[in-house]
């Protein structure tokens, strides 16, 4: 019996993963939650947020606003711009976006080295050259976040708020958004087929425990997330002058 | 006519000793003798009660091209084992943890324009912060170059 207990064959060997499901939560709120779960808890988490409002531009930690965003239309139409805590590119997210985030202890995911490299080689989500999801990672001492925004659907007009980035992965090939993206809804019958599929796949590796978000948003008000919403003033300053070294 | 292998090895280790770098059988990354190392792959160079901190060659190699370094404010405090900044490479942002506790007295501003210095010169031009130490006793919990080399080897095996 002792020997059997040491193997990982039984379901008792699966690590616990807490599942939080939301729908339409603002992306700023989701990102703050992710940072809090990453830095102040020791559990494994999967967050699924089905759609978000309002449509929001989300930049990576180092992006230069003037290079990535069409500031005048953004100011005119009052589109919120958020700088997230992870790296990677700029996206515009809305009700057609489905978010899936994993926050894990490095030891939890078997076969993944406790170093960034393996996580960073997870390739982009694409159906033959057309991308339907973008992801980014943030890695701490013992934990990491891998979060993805999946394009269930998207509004072409929204893409006009984003510039074609100067620094881009090879697959981009300077294509406009409409030329390198596709909509998942053209490949799958429904959003719930996708999200249920994610949860089913998770259950193979983890003991999945749905968790109420209220119990998660507890007392730790000492924690200050780094994801921030750029103010109108921030954007106007960037628009009127050359963006300085001290990025907002 | 080729030199005998043992002779080559002898001269290689003489050269290494002169240049003050460690050699070990599978020498993937450089490890410097005079520095102390944390198990999260940061190095610290101590001069009196002042310390310079950066990430190791092993770390920069695994991260890939660094595109951005998030620096702390001068005057902020750091504590051993806790993150003080981050390094962005490709799609991952990785915490940088301080091997020592103290006050940040200087940050490497050059990294704002040239984050690649972390890759090209991790122990020299790619330094990240300078700290006024609050507890030099903490250095005892860090690894020396030999221990760190072995540590990296073990980690890479998995």
Interface residues (C-beta under 8 A of the other chain):
Chain A: X60 X61 X62 X85 X86 X87 X88 X113 X114 X115 X116 X117 X119 X120 X135 X136 X137 X138 X139 X140 X141 X167 X245
Chain B: X40 X62 X63 X64 X67 X68 X70 X81 X83 X86 X88 X89 X90 X91 X92 X93 X94 X95 X97 X112 X113 X155 X158
